[in-house]
Amino acid sequence: QTSINFYHRFSKKLTSSLQFMSLSDRPAAWSAPREDYQLLNASAQYSINDNLVAYGKIENIEDIIYETEPGFSSPGRTIFMGIRASF
């Protein structure tokens, strides 16, 4: 597995990241070959105040069809958004 991550801080409150993952040359499982795949993910977060953070992320940006294990397909493009609170 190879993973390359890029992080950028636009300001004290706004940060983002971009991740590229490549999985290849994996051994067969359950007598079935494992296919190689590459994924691109992105995320951003904004600190509203000391206790609240708004975030968003997109996993599998390119909507790749892949299986982590033979017969177990993974979701396509997935978008998450929310607010995290800490006390």
C-alpha atoms as one frame of an Amber mdcrd trajectory, in Angstrom:
protein
   0.000   0.000   0.000   1.192   3.455  -0.888  -0.360   6.614   0.507   0.509
  10.222  -0.273  -1.065  12.969   1.835  -1.061  16.704   1.259  -2.129  19.103
   4.000  -2.682  22.819   3.668  -3.581  25.457   6.245  -5.353  28.342   4.523
  -5.717  30.239   7.773  -5.703  29.635  11.506  -9.283  28.343  11.196  -9.386
  26.601   7.781  -7.386  23.474   6.867  -7.663  20.901   4.097  -6.124  17.622
   3.026  -5.879  15.509  -0.102  -4.990  11.815   0.048  -4.002   9.431  -2.742
  -3.941   5.705  -1.904  -2.771   2.890  -4.128  -3.140  -0.781  -3.256  -1.427
  -3.245  -5.558   0.262  -6.637  -5.694  -1.898  -8.015  -2.904  -1.888 -11.778
  -2.385  -4.964 -13.790  -3.370  -7.667 -14.303  -0.745 -10.230 -17.096  -0.620
  -8.621 -18.533  -3.771  -9.558 -15.375  -5.671  -7.202 -12.718  -6.978  -7.310
  -9.265  -5.415  -7.529  -6.464  -7.921  -5.347  -3.365  -7.634  -7.071  -0.036
  -7.014  -6.319   3.623  -6.365  -8.400   6.087  -4.350  -8.473   9.855  -4.036
  -9.975  11.444  -0.894 -10.311  15.079   0.189 -11.362  16.842   3.382 -11.607
  20.306   4.912 -12.405  21.662   8.320 -13.188  25.091   9.705 -12.886  25.993
  13.388 -15.988  27.978  14.260 -14.715  28.564  17.803 -12.699  26.685  20.434
 -15.448  24.073  20.831 -17.002  23.718  17.353 -15.516  22.506  14.080 -17.428
  22.246  10.793 -16.051  19.601   8.445 -16.637  18.002   5.093 -14.965  15.157
   3.290 -15.326  13.225   0.079 -14.050   9.659  -0.101 -13.460   7.900  -3.421
 -13.747  11.136  -5.400 -13.411   9.350  -8.742 -16.226   6.891  -7.858 -14.000
   3.833  -8.430 -15.578   0.380  -8.144 -13.283  -1.761  -5.997 -13.248  -4.622
  -3.502 -11.129  -4.673  -0.359 -11.747  -8.444  -0.272 -13.125 -10.599  -3.095
 -16.942 -10.475  -3.008 -17.119  -7.461  -0.650 -17.610  -4.347  -2.724 -16.963
  -0.933  -1.210 -19.121   2.188  -1.488 -18.701   4.562  -4.394 -18.188   8.271
  -3.919 -19.234   9.168  -0.373 -19.754  12.658   1.036 -19.704  13.467   4.752
 -20.510  16.811   6.363 -21.041  17.779   9.945 -20.144  19.707  13.035 -17.976
  18.325  15.841 -18.309  19.654  19.358 -15.795  19.218  22.168 -16.285  20.159
  25.803
